[in-house]
Structure formats: C-alpha cells, structure tokens
C-alpha cells in the first residue's frame, strides 16, 4: 500500500515538473514613450539612422502609445 502511494506521488511530481517548461517567456519593458523618442532622436543626430527611418520609427512609437 505504501509503495503504491510512493509511486503515485512520484508520478504526480514528475508530471507537475514537466508542465513547468515550455520555454515561454514574457518580455516586459520599462521604457516610456519619452525615453524611446529621446533615444530615437539621439540615434538620428549621431547619423545612425536616416531621416526616413527616424520619421517611420517616430510614427511607430507614437502609434504604439496611443
């Protein structure tokens, strides 16, 4: 009787442990719209992105927060 309980507990434990994986991840961001716009502006001023890229990215940021 005790052996059956031990086997049942081991099976249950292994099932619960296997359910925890899956590789799912949650990405959170702590930046604000203002910070993103400042970073974008800095990238543009440094010549990292073109004016068209700047305008597109700025529009995307504004859309995402509205």
ABEGO torsion letter per residue (X at the ends): XAAAAAAAAAAAAAAAAAAABGGBBBBBBABBAAAAAAAAAAAAAAGABBAAAAAAAAAAAAAAAX
